[in-house]
Amino acid sequence: MSDQDFRELYERHVGKVASGDFKGALADMVQENIPAVFEGVTVPRGTVNSFRIQDVRAEGGKQIGETVYDTPKGVIGLRSIWELHEGVWKAAALQNFPVSGESA
């Protein structure tokens, strides 16, 4: 899968999160990592007013996606770390990152 192909996959995943398709978003994740992947991480739950994909990059055999979500409860910077599992890219870990006070 090329970097462009991964970016398209990541964009679809972010669209699922932003539209509230949590079943679809969870299907993009490493199943055995759920629910531990959410421990201590703030994620959009419910309405997303807007979002901005900030970065998509390859890093040490993994793919990293960073998106800023503007929600009614505040702005969330969310990084997902993707790994190949049986030939398919899956989100294996989540981390928050700091975002300045502006909206997405």
SEFIZA-3560 file (N, C-alpha, C; in Angstrom, 3 decimals):
REM SEFIZA-3560
<numar><xx>0.854</xx><yy>-1.184</yy><zz>0.000</zz><atom>N</atom></numar>
<numar><xx>0.000</xx><yy>0.000</yy><zz>0.000</zz><atom>CA</atom></numar>
<numar><xx>0.889</xx><yy>1.232</yy><zz>0.000</zz><atom>C</atom></numar>
<numar><xx>0.626</xx><yy>2.123</yy><zz>-0.901</zz><atom>N</atom></numar>
<numar><xx>1.408</xx><yy>3.352</yy><zz>-0.980</zz><atom>CA</atom></numar>
<numar><xx>0.993</xx><yy>4.310</yy><zz>0.127</zz><atom>C</atom></numar>
<numar><xx>1.823</xx><yy>5.346</yy><zz>0.340</zz><atom>N</atom></numar>
<numar><xx>1.482</xx><yy>6.377</yy><zz>1.319</zz><atom>CA</atom></numar>
<numar><xx>0.157</xx><yy>7.042</yy><zz>0.952</zz><atom>C</atom></numar>
<numar><xx>-0.084</xx><yy>7.252</yy><zz>-0.350</zz><atom>N</atom></numar>
<numar><xx>-1.340</xx><yy>7.864</yy><zz>-0.788</zz><atom>CA</atom></numar>
<numar><xx>-2.522</xx><yy>6.953</yy><zz>-0.471</zz><atom>C</atom></numar>
<numar><xx>-2.357</xx><yy>5.644</yy><zz>-0.686</zz><atom>N</atom></numar>
<numar><xx>-3.418</xx><yy>4.697</yy><zz>-0.360</zz><atom>CA</atom></numar>
<numar><xx>-3.721</xx><yy>4.733</yy><zz>1.138</zz><atom>C</atom></numar>
<numar><xx>-2.655</xx><yy>4.789</yy><zz>1.969</zz><atom>N</atom></numar>
<numar><xx>-2.884</xx><yy>4.864</yy><zz>3.404</zz><atom>CA</atom></numar>
<numar><xx>-3.605</xx><yy>6.162</yy><zz>3.761</zz><atom>C</atom></numar>
<numar><xx>-3.198</xx><yy>7.267</yy><zz>3.135</zz><atom>N</atom></numar>
<numar><xx>-3.861</xx><yy>8.538</yy><zz>3.437</zz><atom>CA</atom></numar>
<numar><xx>-5.359</xx><yy>8.445</yy><zz>3.140</zz><atom>C</atom></numar>
<numar><xx>-5.719</xx><yy>7.815</yy><zz>2.038</zz><atom>N</atom></numar>
<numar><xx>-7.141</xx><yy>7.657</yy><zz>1.701</zz><atom>CA</atom></numar>
<numar><xx>-7.853</xx><yy>6.784</yy><zz>2.736</zz><atom>C</atom></numar>
<numar><xx>-7.207</xx><yy>5.712</yy><zz>3.184</zz><atom>N</atom></numar>
<numar><xx>-7.760</xx><yy>4.869</yy><zz>4.239</zz><atom>CA</atom></numar>
<numar><xx>-7.958</xx><yy>5.687</yy><zz>5.515</zz><atom>C</atom></numar>
<numar><xx>-6.943</xx><yy>6.466</yy><zz>5.884</zz><atom>N</atom></numar>
<numar><xx>-7.021</xx><yy>7.284</yy><zz>7.096</zz><atom>CA</atom></numar>
<numar><xx>-8.128</xx><yy>8.334</yy><zz>6.979</zz><atom>C</atom></numar>
<numar><xx>-8.238</xx><yy>8.964</yy><zz>5.812</zz><atom>N</atom></numar>
<numar><xx>-9.303</xx><yy>9.958</yy><zz>5.601</zz><atom>CA</atom></numar>
<numar><xx>-10.678</xx><yy>9.320</yy><zz>5.761</zz><atom>C</atom></numar>
<numar><xx>-10.860</xx><yy>8.107</yy><zz>5.254</zz><atom>N</atom></numar>
<numar><xx>-12.140</xx><yy>7.401</yy><zz>5.426</zz><atom>CA</atom></numar>
<numar><xx>-12.396</xx><yy>7.113</yy><zz>6.906</zz><atom>C</atom></numar>
<numar><xx>-11.346</xx><yy>6.698</yy><zz>7.615</zz><atom>N</atom></numar>
<numar><xx>-11.468</xx><yy>6.414</yy><zz>9.041</zz><atom>CA</atom></numar>
<numar><xx>-11.882</xx><yy>7.674</yy><zz>9.810</zz><atom>C</atom></numar>
<numar><xx>-11.217</xx><yy>8.781</yy><zz>9.545</zz><atom>N</atom></numar>
<numar><xx>-11.548</xx><yy>10.046</yy><zz>10.218</zz><atom>CA</atom></numar>
<numar><xx>-12.992</xx><yy>10.438</yy><zz>9.899</zz><atom>C</atom></numar>
<numar><xx>-13.418</xx><yy>10.229</yy><zz>8.662</zz><atom>N</atom></numar>
<numar><xx>-14.800</xx><yy>10.511</yy><zz>8.288</zz><atom>CA</atom></numar>
<numar><xx>-15.786</xx><yy>9.688</yy><zz>9.103</zz><atom>C</atom></numar>
<numar><xx>-15.435</xx><yy>8.427</yy><zz>9.368</zz><atom>N</atom></numar>
<numar><xx>-16.296</xx><yy>7.585</yy><zz>10.200</zz><atom>CA</atom></numar>
<numar><xx>-16.393</xx><yy>8.149</yy><zz>11.611</zz><atom>C</atom></numar>
<numar><xx>-15.256</xx><yy>8.535</yy><zz>12.176</zz><atom>N</atom></numar>
<numar><xx>-15.247</xx><yy>9.108</yy><zz>13.525</zz><atom>CA</atom></numar>
<numar><xx>-16.095</xx><yy>10.383</yy><zz>13.549</zz><atom>C</atom></numar>
<numar><xx>-15.869</xx><yy>11.258</yy><zz>12.574</zz><atom>N</atom></numar>
<numar><xx>-16.560</xx><yy>12.551</yy><zz>12.548</zz><atom>CA</atom></numar>
<numar><xx>-18.063</xx><yy>12.409</yy><zz>12.341</zz><atom>C</atom></numar>
<numar><xx>-18.483</xx><yy>11.367</yy><zz>11.622</zz><atom>N</atom></numar>
<numar><xx>-19.914</xx><yy>11.182</yy><zz>11.348</zz><atom>CA</atom></numar>
<numar><xx>-20.618</xx><yy>10.367</yy><zz>12.427</zz><atom>C</atom></numar>
<numar><xx>-19.849</xx><yy>9.891</yy><zz>13.411</zz><atom>N</atom></numar>
<numar><xx>-20.443</xx><yy>9.098</yy><zz>14.482</zz><atom>CA</atom></numar>
<numar><xx>-20.588</xx><yy>7.624</yy><zz>14.154</zz><atom>C</atom></numar>
<numar><xx>-19.916</xx><yy>7.149</yy><zz>13.093</zz><atom>N</atom></numar>
<numar><xx>-19.950</xx><yy>5.734</yy><zz>12.721</zz><atom>CA</atom></numar>
<numar><xx>-18.914</xx><yy>4.981</yy><zz>13.561</zz><atom>C</atom></numar>
<numar><xx>-19.238</xx><yy>4.787</yy><zz>14.838</zz><atom>N</atom></numar>
<numar><xx>-18.263</xx><yy>4.185</yy><zz>15.737</zz><atom>CA</atom></numar>
<numar><xx>-18.038</xx><yy>2.711</yy><zz>15.427</zz><atom>C</atom></numar>
<numar><xx>-19.061</xx><yy>2.023</yy><zz>14.966</zz><atom>N</atom></numar>
<numar><xx>-18.897</xx><yy>0.622</yy><zz>14.579</zz><atom>CA</atom></numar>
<numar><xx>-17.878</xx><yy>0.524</yy><zz>13.444</zz><atom>C</atom></numar>
<numar><xx>-18.005</xx><yy>1.396</yy><zz>12.446</zz><atom>N</atom></numar>
<numar><xx>-17.060</xx><yy>1.417</yy><zz>11.332</zz><atom>CA</atom></numar>
<numar><xx>-15.667</xx><yy>1.803</yy><zz>11.774</zz><atom>C</atom></numar>
<numar><xx>-15.575</xx><yy>2.805</yy><zz>12.670</zz><atom>N</atom></numar>
<numar><xx>-14.267</xx><yy>3.237</yy><zz>13.161</zz><atom>CA</atom></numar>
<numar><xx>-13.590</xx><yy>2.121</yy><zz>13.947</zz><atom>C</atom></numar>
<numar><xx>-14.356</xx><yy>1.429</yy><zz>14.787</zz><atom>N</atom></numar>
<numar><xx>-13.788</xx><yy>0.323</yy><zz>15.567</zz><atom>CA</atom></numar>
<numar><xx>-13.331</xx><yy>-0.818</yy><zz>14.669</zz><atom>C</atom></numar>
<numar><xx>-14.004</xx><yy>-1.024</yy><zz>13.556</zz><atom>N</atom></numar>
<numar><xx>-13.611</xx><yy>-2.080</yy><zz>12.620</zz><atom>CA</atom></numar>
<numar><xx>-12.245</xx><yy>-1.810</yy><zz>12.002</zz><atom>C</atom></numar>
<numar><xx>-11.814</xx><yy>-0.541</yy><zz>12.008</zz><atom>N</atom></numar>
<numar><xx>-10.502</xx><yy>-0.171</yy><zz>11.469</zz><atom>CA</atom></numar>
<numar><xx>-9.383</xx><yy>-0.377</yy><zz>12.484</zz><atom>C</atom></numar>
<numar><xx>-9.724</xx><yy>-0.857</yy><zz>13.668</zz><atom>N</atom></numar>
<numar><xx>-8.744</xx><yy>-0.961</yy><zz>14.747</zz><atom>CA</atom></numar>
<numar><xx>-8.345</xx><yy>-2.415</yy><zz>14.988</zz><atom>C</atom></numar>
<numar><xx>-7.179</xx><yy>-2.592</yy><zz>15.607</zz><atom>N</atom></numar>
<numar><xx>-6.722</xx><yy>-3.924</yy><zz>16.016</zz><atom>CA</atom></numar>
<numar><xx>-7.670</xx><yy>-4.381</yy><zz>17.124</zz><atom>C</atom></numar>
<numar><xx>-8.468</xx><yy>-5.394</yy><zz>16.832</zz><atom>N</atom></numar>
<numar><xx>-9.542</xx><yy>-5.797</yy><zz>17.740</zz><atom>CA</atom></numar>
<numar><xx>-9.047</xx><yy>-6.189</yy><zz>19.132</zz><atom>C</atom></numar>
<numar><xx>-7.912</xx><yy>-6.868</yy><zz>19.205</zz><atom>N</atom></numar>
<numar><xx>-7.424</xx><yy>-7.298</yy><zz>20.518</zz><atom>CA</atom></numar>
<numar><xx>-6.921</xx><yy>-6.129</yy><zz>21.370</zz><atom>C</atom></numar>
<numar><xx>-6.725</xx><yy>-4.958</yy><zz>20.761</zz><atom>N</atom></numar>
<numar><xx>-6.283</xx><yy>-3.784</yy><zz>21.513</zz><atom>CA</atom></numar>
<numar><xx>-7.455</xx><yy>-3.010</yy><zz>22.130</zz><atom>C</atom></numar>
<numar><xx>-8.681</xx><yy>-3.327</yy><zz>21.724</zz><atom>N</atom></numar>
<numar><xx>-9.866</xx><yy>-2.650</yy><zz>22.253</zz><atom>CA</atom></numar>
<numar><xx>-10.279</xx><yy>-3.407</yy><zz>23.522</zz><atom>C</atom></numar>
<numar><xx>-10.613</xx><yy>-2.804</yy><zz>24.641</zz><atom>N</atom></numar>
<numar><xx>-10.773</xx><yy>-1.378</yy><zz>24.900</zz><atom>CA</atom></numar>
<numar><xx>-9.535</xx><yy>-0.685</yy><zz>25.451</zz><atom>C</atom></numar>
<numar><xx>-8.431</xx><yy>-1.436</yy><zz>25.658</zz><atom>N</atom></numar>
<numar><xx>-7.239</xx><yy>-0.840</yy><zz>26.281</zz><atom>CA</atom></numar>
<numar><xx>-6.727</xx><yy>0.382</yy><zz>25.526</zz><atom>C</atom></numar>
<numar><xx>-6.923</xx><yy>0.405</yy><zz>24.198</zz><atom>N</atom></numar>
<numar><xx>-6.419</xx><yy>1.505</yy><zz>23.379</zz><atom>CA</atom></numar>
<numar><xx>-7.059</xx><yy>2.847</yy><zz>23.780</zz><atom>C</atom></numar>
<numar><xx>-8.242</xx><yy>2.796</yy><zz>24.394</zz><atom>N</atom></numar>
<numar><xx>-8.946</xx><yy>4.025</yy><zz>24.772</zz><atom>CA</atom></numar>
<numar><xx>-8.617</xx><yy>4.514</yy><zz>26.181</zz><atom>C</atom></numar>
<numar><xx>-7.906</xx><yy>3.706</yy><zz>26.968</zz><atom>N</atom></numar>
<numar><xx>-7.598</xx><yy>4.070</yy><zz>28.348</zz><atom>CA</atom></numar>
<numar><xx>-6.734</xx><yy>5.321</yy><zz>28.397</zz><atom>C</atom></numar>
<numar><xx>-7.225</xx><yy>6.332</yy><zz>29.107</zz><atom>N</atom></numar>
<numar><xx>-6.478</xx><yy>7.569</yy><zz>29.293</zz><atom>CA</atom></numar>
<numar><xx>-6.431</xx><yy>8.475</yy><zz>28.076</zz><atom>C</atom></numar>
<numar><xx>-7.218</xx><yy>8.171</yy><zz>27.045</zz><atom>N</atom></numar>
<numar><xx>-7.207</xx><yy>8.956</yy><zz>25.815</zz><atom>CA</atom></numar>
<numar><xx>-8.584</xx><yy>9.590</yy><zz>25.625</zz><atom>C</atom></numar>
<numar><xx>-8.599</xx><yy>10.869</yy><zz>25.300</zz><atom>N</atom></numar>
<numar><xx>-9.841</xx><yy>11.559</yy><zz>24.997</zz><atom>CA</atom></numar>
<numar><xx>-10.106</xx><yy>11.425</yy><zz>23.506</zz><atom>C</atom></numar>
<numar><xx>-11.297</xx><yy>10.906</yy><zz>23.165</zz><atom>N</atom></numar>
<numar><xx>-11.684</xx><yy>10.723</yy><zz>21.768</zz><atom>CA</atom></numar>
<numar><xx>-13.035</xx><yy>11.392</yy><zz>21.546</zz><atom>C</atom></numar>
<numar><xx>-13.349</xx><yy>11.759</yy><zz>20.304</zz><atom>N</atom></numar>
<numar><xx>-14.679</xx><yy>12.310</yy><zz>20.030</zz><atom>CA</atom></numar>
<numar><xx>-15.753</xx><yy>11.264</yy><zz>20.324</zz><atom>C</atom></numar>
<numar><xx>-16.758</xx><yy>11.667</yy><zz>21.054</zz><atom>N</atom></numar>
<numar><xx>-17.897</xx><yy>10.780</yy><zz>21.353</zz><atom>CA</atom></numar>
<numar><xx>-19.147</xx><yy>11.592</yy><zz>21.063</zz><atom>C</atom></numar>
<numar><xx>-19.755</xx><yy>11.304</yy><zz>19.942</zz><atom>N</atom></numar>
<numar><xx>-20.945</xx><yy>12.060</yy><zz>19.572</zz><atom>CA</atom></numar>
<numar><xx>-20.639</xx><yy>13.079</yy><zz>18.494</zz><atom>C</atom></numar>
<numar><xx>-21.226</xx><yy>14.247</yy><zz>18.654</zz><atom>N</atom></numar>
<numar><xx>-21.156</xx><yy>15.284</yy><zz>17.635</zz><atom>CA</atom></numar>
<numar><xx>-19.737</xx><yy>15.803</yy><zz>17.425</zz><atom>C</atom></numar>
<numar><xx>-19.340</xx><yy>15.913</yy><zz>16.170</zz><atom>N</atom></numar>
<numar><xx>-18.086</xx><yy>16.573</yy><zz>15.782</zz><atom>CA</atom></numar>
<numar><xx>-18.491</xx><yy>17.748</yy><zz>14.903</zz><atom>C</atom></numar>
<numar><xx>-18.174</xx><yy>18.963</yy><zz>15.361</zz><atom>N</atom></numar>
<numar><xx>-18.527</xx><yy>20.169</yy><zz>14.604</zz><atom>CA</atom></numar>
<numar><xx>-17.703</xx><yy>20.287</yy><zz>13.330</zz><atom>C</atom></numar>
<numar><xx>-16.410</xx><yy>19.985</yy><zz>13.455</zz><atom>N</atom></numar>
<numar><xx>-15.503</xx><yy>20.030</yy><zz>12.308</zz><atom>CA</atom></numar>
<numar><xx>-14.240</xx><yy>19.262</yy><zz>12.667</zz><atom>C</atom></numar>
<numar><xx>-13.435</xx><yy>19.010</yy><zz>11.662</zz><atom>N</atom></numar>
<numar><xx>-12.160</xx><yy>18.339</yy><zz>11.908</zz><atom>CA</atom></numar>
<numar><xx>-11.162</xx><yy>18.794</yy><zz>10.856</zz><atom>C</atom></numar>
<numar><xx>-9.888</xx><yy>18.625</yy><zz>11.199</zz><atom>N</atom></numar>
<numar><xx>-8.803</xx><yy>18.961</yy><zz>10.271</zz><atom>CA</atom></numar>
<numar><xx>-7.721</xx><yy>17.891</yy><zz>10.423</zz><atom>C</atom></numar>
<numar><xx>-7.448</xx><yy>17.190</yy><zz>9.331</zz><atom>N</atom></numar>
<numar><xx>-6.333</xx><yy>16.243</yy><zz>9.341</zz><atom>CA</atom></numar>
<numar><xx>-5.062</xx><yy>17.079</yy><zz>9.300</zz><atom>C</atom></numar>
<numar><xx>-4.267</xx><yy>16.930</yy><zz>10.337</zz><atom>N</atom></numar>
<numar><xx>-3.081</xx><yy>17.758</yy><zz>10.499</zz><atom>CA</atom></numar>
<numar><xx>-1.838</xx><yy>17.124</yy><zz>9.884</zz><atom>C</atom></numar>
<numar><xx>-1.737</xx><yy>15.776</yy><zz>9.973</zz><atom>N</atom></numar>
<numar><xx>-0.535</xx><yy>15.122</yy><zz>9.455</zz><atom>CA</atom></numar>
<numar><xx>-0.828</xx><yy>13.645</yy><zz>9.213</zz><atom>C</atom></numar>
<numar><xx>-0.238</xx><yy>13.109</yy><zz>8.167</zz><atom>N</atom></numar>
<numar><xx>-0.244</xx><yy>11.675</yy><zz>7.883</zz><atom>CA</atom></numar>
<numar><xx>1.175</xx><yy>11.352</yy><zz>7.427</zz><atom>C</atom></numar>
<numar><xx>1.815</xx><yy>10.391</yy><zz>8.124</zz><atom>N</atom></numar>
<numar><xx>3.211</xx><yy>10.110</yy><zz>7.795</zz><atom>CA</atom></numar>
<numar><xx>3.569</xx><yy>8.664</yy><zz>8.124</zz><atom>C</atom></numar>
<numar><xx>4.565</xx><yy>8.172</yy><zz>7.420</zz><atom>N</atom></numar>
<numar><xx>5.152</xx><yy>6.864</yy><zz>7.730</zz><atom>CA</atom></numar>
<numar><xx>6.265</xx><yy>7.100</yy><zz>8.740</zz><atom>C</atom></numar>
<numar><xx>6.361</xx><yy>6.186</yy><zz>9.699</zz><atom>N</atom></numar>
<numar><xx>7.376</xx><yy>6.338</yy><zz>10.741</zz><atom>CA</atom></numar>
<numar><xx>7.777</xx><yy>4.958</yy><zz>11.247</zz><atom>C</atom></numar>
<numar><xx>8.963</xx><yy>4.509</yy><zz>10.888</zz><atom>N</atom></numar>
<numar><xx>9.489</xx><yy>3.250</yy><zz>11.404</zz><atom>CA</atom></numar>
<numar><xx>8.618</xx><yy>2.030</yy><zz>11.156</zz><atom>C</atom></numar>
<numar><xx>8.104</xx><yy>1.863</yy><zz>9.948</zz><atom>N</atom></numar>
<numar><xx>7.281</xx><yy>0.707</yy><zz>9.637</zz><atom>CA</atom></numar>
<numar><xx>5.826</xx><yy>0.840</yy><zz>10.048</zz><atom>C</atom></numar>
<numar><xx>5.479</xx><yy>1.976</yy><zz>10.609</zz><atom>N</atom></numar>
<numar><xx>4.095</xx><yy>2.251</yy><zz>11.006</zz><atom>CA</atom></numar>
<numar><xx>3.606</xx><yy>3.468</yy><zz>10.237</zz><atom>C</atom></numar>
<numar><xx>2.320</xx><yy>3.689</yy><zz>10.280</zz><atom>N</atom></numar>
<numar><xx>1.732</xx><yy>4.907</yy><zz>9.722</zz><atom>CA</atom></numar>
<numar><xx>1.114</xx><yy>5.680</yy><zz>10.881</zz><atom>C</atom></numar>
<numar><xx>1.264</xx><yy>6.986</yy><zz>10.834</zz><atom>N</atom></numar>
<numar><xx>0.749</xx><yy>7.855</yy><zz>11.892</zz><atom>CA</atom></numar>
<numar><xx>-0.220</xx><yy>8.849</yy><zz>11.262</zz><atom>C</atom></numar>
<numar><xx>-1.387</xx><yy>8.994</yy><zz>11.882</zz><atom>N</atom></numar>
<numar><xx>-2.351</xx><yy>9.997</yy><zz>11.453</zz><atom>CA</atom></numar>
<numar><xx>-2.681</xx><yy>10.905</yy><zz>12.620</zz><atom>C</atom></numar>
<numar><xx>-2.709</xx><yy>12.210</yy><zz>12.369</zz><atom>N</atom></numar>
<numar><xx>-3.042</xx><yy>13.174</yy><zz>13.408</zz><atom>CA</atom></numar>
<numar><xx>-4.171</xx><yy>14.071</yy><zz>12.923</zz><atom>C</atom></numar>
<numar><xx>-5.224</xx><yy>14.132</yy><zz>13.725</zz><atom>N</atom></numar>
<numar><xx>-6.402</xx><yy>14.927</yy><zz>13.377</zz><atom>CA</atom></numar>
<numar><xx>-6.826</xx><yy>15.749</yy><zz>14.579</zz><atom>C</atom></numar>
<numar><xx>-7.291</xx><yy>16.963</yy><zz>14.299</zz><atom>N</atom></numar>
<numar><xx>-7.859</xx><yy>17.831</yy><zz>15.321</zz><atom>CA</atom></numar>
<numar><xx>-9.369</xx><yy>17.841</yy><zz>15.101</zz><atom>C</atom></numar>
<numar><xx>-10.097</xx><yy>17.444</yy><zz>16.140</zz><atom>N</atom></numar>
<numar><xx>-11.555</xx><yy>17.417</yy><zz>16.103</zz><atom>CA</atom></numar>
<numar><xx>-12.095</xx><yy>18.542</yy><zz>16.971</zz><atom>C</atom></numar>
<numar><xx>-13.046</xx><yy>19.302</yy><zz>16.443</zz><atom>N</atom></numar>
<numar><xx>-13.731</xx><yy>20.334</yy><zz>17.213</zz><atom>CA</atom></numar>
<numar><xx>-15.076</xx><yy>19.750</yy><zz>17.635</zz><atom>C</atom></numar>
<numar><xx>-15.257</xx><yy>19.550</yy><zz>18.940</zz><atom>N</atom></numar>
<numar><xx>-16.485</xx><yy>18.962</yy><zz>19.468</zz><atom>CA</atom></numar>
<numar><xx>-17.156</xx><yy>19.952</yy><zz>20.416</zz><atom>C</atom></numar>
<numar><xx>-18.422</xx><yy>19.733</yy><zz>20.745</zz><atom>N</atom></numar>
<numar><xx>-19.094</xx><yy>20.615</yy><zz>21.701</zz><atom>CA</atom></numar>
<numar><xx>-18.388</xx><yy>20.672</yy><zz>23.060</zz><atom>C</atom></numar>
<numar><xx>-17.638</xx><yy>19.626</yy><zz>23.406</zz><atom>N</atom></numar>
<numar><xx>-16.920</xx><yy>19.593</yy><zz>24.686</zz><atom>CA</atom></numar>
<numar><xx>-15.513</xx><yy>20.160</yy><zz>24.594</zz><atom>C</atom></numar>
<numar><xx>-15.098</xx><yy>20.582</yy><zz>23.399</zz><atom>N</atom></numar>
<numar><xx>-13.771</xx><yy>21.156</yy><zz>23.228</zz><atom>CA</atom></numar>
<numar><xx>-13.025</xx><yy>20.553</yy><zz>22.050</zz><atom>C</atom></numar>
<numar><xx>-11.826</xx><yy>21.057</yy><zz>21.850</zz><atom>N</atom></numar>
<numar><xx>-10.984</xx><yy>20.617</yy><zz>20.741</zz><atom>CA</atom></numar>
<numar><xx>-10.133</xx><yy>19.436</yy><zz>21.212</zz><atom>C</atom></numar>
<numar><xx>-10.059</xx><yy>18.393</yy><zz>20.381</zz><atom>N</atom></numar>
<numar><xx>-9.307</xx><yy>17.181</yy><zz>20.706</zz><atom>CA</atom></numar>
<numar><xx>-8.264</xx><yy>16.941</yy><zz>19.619</zz><atom>C</atom></numar>
<numar><xx>-7.010</xx><yy>16.849</yy><zz>20.020</zz><atom>N</atom></numar>
<numar><xx>-5.943</xx><yy>16.414</yy><zz>19.122</zz><atom>CA</atom></numar>
<numar><xx>-5.763</xx><yy>14.914</yy><zz>19.308</zz><atom>C</atom></numar>
<numar><xx>-5.980</xx><yy>14.141</yy><zz>18.243</zz><atom>N</atom></numar>
<numar><xx>-5.920</xx><yy>12.691</yy><zz>18.360</zz><atom>CA</atom></numar>
<numar><xx>-4.972</xx><yy>12.105</yy><zz>17.327</zz><atom>C</atom></numar>
<numar><xx>-3.982</xx><yy>11.375</yy><zz>17.829</zz><atom>N</atom></numar>
<numar><xx>-2.999</xx><yy>10.689</yy><zz>16.977</zz><atom>CA</atom></numar>
<numar><xx>-3.326</xx><yy>9.201</yy><zz>16.992</zz><atom>C</atom></numar>
<numar><xx>-3.359</xx><yy>8.596</yy><zz>15.825</zz><atom>N</atom></numar>
<numar><xx>-3.526</xx><yy>7.150</yy><zz>15.762</zz><atom>CA</atom></numar>
<numar><xx>-2.297</xx><yy>6.538</yy><zz>15.098</zz><atom>C</atom></numar>
<numar><xx>-1.846</xx><yy>5.446</yy><zz>15.695</zz><atom>N</atom></numar>
<numar><xx>-0.671</xx><yy>4.723</yy><zz>15.214</zz><atom>CA</atom></numar>
<numar><xx>-1.182</xx><yy>3.431</yy><zz>14.582</zz><atom>C</atom></numar>
<numar><xx>-0.867</xx><yy>3.268</yy><zz>13.298</zz><atom>N</atom></numar>
<numar><xx>-1.387</xx><yy>2.153</yy><zz>12.513</zz><atom>CA</atom></numar>
<numar><xx>-0.270</xx><yy>1.157</yy><zz>12.234</zz><atom>C</atom></numar>
<numar><xx>-0.620</xx><yy>-0.126</yy><zz>12.318</zz><atom>N</atom></numar>
<numar><xx>0.316</xx><yy>-1.215</yy><zz>12.044</zz><atom>CA</atom></numar>
<numar><xx>-0.316</xx><yy>-2.171</yy><zz>11.037</zz><atom>C</atom></numar>
<numar><xx>0.539</xx><yy>-2.866</yy><zz>10.310</zz><atom>N</atom></numar>
<numar><xx>0.046</xx><yy>-3.895</yy><zz>9.397</zz><atom>CA</atom></numar>
<numar><xx>-0.331</xx><yy>-5.143</yy><zz>10.190</zz><atom>C</atom></numar>
<numar><xx>-1.555</xx><yy>-5.610</yy><zz>9.995</zz><atom>N</atom></numar>
<numar><xx>-2.043</xx><yy>-6.845</yy><zz>10.616</zz><atom>CA</atom></numar>
<numar><xx>-2.644</xx><yy>-7.699</yy><zz>9.520</zz><atom>C</atom></numar>
<numar><xx>-1.970</xx><yy>-8.820</yy><zz>9.238</zz><atom>N</atom></numar>
<numar><xx>-2.402</xx><yy>-9.732</yy><zz>8.181</zz><atom>CA</atom></numar>
<numar><xx>-2.584</xx><yy>-8.999</yy><zz>6.855</zz><atom>C</atom></numar>
<numar><xx>-1.637</xx><yy>-8.099</yy><zz>6.568</zz><atom>N</atom></numar>
<numar><xx>-1.628</xx><yy>-7.374</yy><zz>5.298</zz><atom>CA</atom></numar>
<numar><xx>-2.566</xx><yy>-6.189</yy><zz>5.218</zz><atom>C</atom></numar>
<numar><xx>-3.209</xx><yy>-5.830</yy><zz>6.341</zz><atom>N</atom></numar>
<numar><xx>-4.161</xx><yy>-4.718</yy><zz>6.359</zz><atom>CA</atom></numar>
<numar><xx>-3.729</xx><yy>-3.717</yy><zz>7.425</zz><atom>C</atom></numar>
<numar><xx>-3.750</xx><yy>-2.424</yy><zz>7.083</zz><atom>N</atom></numar>
<numar><xx>-3.430</xx><yy>-1.387</yy><zz>8.065</zz><atom>CA</atom></numar>
<numar><xx>-4.575</xx><yy>-1.265</yy><zz>9.052</zz><atom>C</atom></numar>
<numar><xx>-4.237</xx><yy>-1.334</yy><zz>10.348</zz><atom>N</atom></numar>
<numar><xx>-5.209</xx><yy>-1.204</yy><zz>11.433</zz><atom>CA</atom></numar>
<numar><xx>-4.648</xx><yy>-0.249</yy><zz>12.481</zz><atom>C</atom></numar>
<numar><xx>-5.527</xx><yy>0.550</yy><zz>13.076</zz><atom>N</atom></numar>
<numar><xx>-5.118</xx><yy>1.442</yy><zz>14.157</zz><atom>CA</atom></numar>
<numar><xx>-4.842</xx><yy>0.596</yy><zz>15.395</zz><atom>C</atom></numar>
<numar><xx>-3.614</xx><yy>0.684</yy><zz>15.910</zz><atom>N</atom></numar>
<numar><xx>-3.193</xx><yy>-0.156</yy><zz>17.029</zz><atom>CA</atom></numar>
<numar><xx>-3.083</xx><yy>0.617</yy><zz>18.332</zz><atom>C</atom></numar>
<numar><xx>-2.960</xx><yy>1.943</yy><zz>18.251</zz><atom>N</atom></numar>
<numar><xx>-2.799</xx><yy>2.753</yy><zz>19.459</zz><atom>CA</atom></numar>
<numar><xx>-3.314</xx><yy>4.164</yy><zz>19.190</zz><atom>C</atom></numar>
<numar><xx>-3.744</xx><yy>4.806</yy><zz>20.273</zz><atom>N</atom></numar>
<numar><xx>-4.212</xx><yy>6.190</yy><zz>20.203</zz><atom>CA</atom></numar>
<numar><xx>-3.479</xx><yy>7.019</yy><zz>21.238</zz><atom>C</atom></numar>
<numar><xx>-3.225</xx><yy>8.284</yy><zz>20.898</zz><atom>N</atom></numar>
<numar><xx>-2.615</xx><yy>9.231</yy><zz>21.822</zz><atom>CA</atom></numar>
<numar><xx>-3.230</xx><yy>10.593</yy><zz>21.573</zz><atom>C</atom></numar>
<numar><xx>-3.352</xx><yy>11.382</yy><zz>22.633</zz><atom>N</atom></numar>
<numar><xx>-3.732</xx><yy>12.777</yy><zz>22.432</zz><atom>CA</atom></numar>
<numar><xx>-2.488</xx><yy>13.609</yy><zz>22.241</zz><atom>C</atom></numar>
<numar><xx>-2.627</xx><yy>14.708</yy><zz>21.524</zz><atom>N</atom></numar>
<numar><xx>-1.536</xx><yy>15.670</yy><zz>21.405</zz><atom>CA</atom></numar>
<numar><xx>-2.103</xx><yy>17.056</yy><zz>21.667</zz><atom>C</atom></numar>
<numar><xx>-1.269</xx><yy>17.972</yy><zz>22.172</zz><atom>N</atom></numar>
<numar><xx>-1.760</xx><yy>19.305</yy><zz>22.520</zz><atom>CA</atom></numar>
<numar><xx>-2.161</xx><yy>20.105</yy><zz>21.274</zz><atom>C</atom></numar>
<numar><xx>-3.225</xx><yy>20.859</yy><zz>21.423</zz><atom>N</atom></numar>
<numar><xx>-3.728</xx><yy>21.712</yy><zz>20.351</zz><atom>CA</atom></numar>
<numar><xx>-3.906</xx><yy>23.099</yy><zz>20.934</zz><atom>C</atom></numar>
<numar><xx>-3.502</xx><yy>24.114</yy><zz>20.178</zz><atom>N</atom></numar>
<numar><xx>-3.721</xx><yy>25.484</yy><zz>20.645</zz><atom>CA</atom></numar>
<numar><xx>-5.218</xx><yy>25.761</yy><zz>20.696</zz><atom>C</atom></numar>
<numar><xx>-5.638</xx><yy>26.852</yy><zz>21.285</zz><atom>N</atom></numar>
<numar><xx>-7.025</xx><yy>27.125</yy><zz>21.584</zz><atom>CA</atom></numar>
<numar><xx>-7.972</xx><yy>27.320</yy><zz>20.420</zz><atom>C</atom></numar>
<numar><xx>-7.461</xx><yy>27.437</yy><zz>19.185</zz><atom>N</atom></numar>
<numar><xx>-8.381</xx><yy>27.700</yy><zz>18.067</zz><atom>CA</atom></numar>
<numar><xx>-9.191</xx><yy>26.466</yy><zz>17.696</zz><atom>C</atom></numar>
<numar><xx>-10.283</xx><yy>26.693</yy><zz>17.023</zz><atom>N</atom></numar>
<numar><xx>-11.134</xx><yy>25.606</yy><zz>16.550</zz><atom>CA</atom></numar>
<numar><xx>-10.508</xx><yy>24.947</yy><zz>15.340</zz><atom>C</atom></numar>
<numar><xx>-10.919</xx><yy>23.720</yy><zz>15.116</zz><atom>N</atom></numar>
<numar><xx>-10.414</xx><yy>22.966</yy><zz>13.956</zz><atom>CA</atom></numar>
<numar><xx>-10.934</xx><yy>23.538</yy><zz>12.671</zz><atom>C</atom></numar>
//
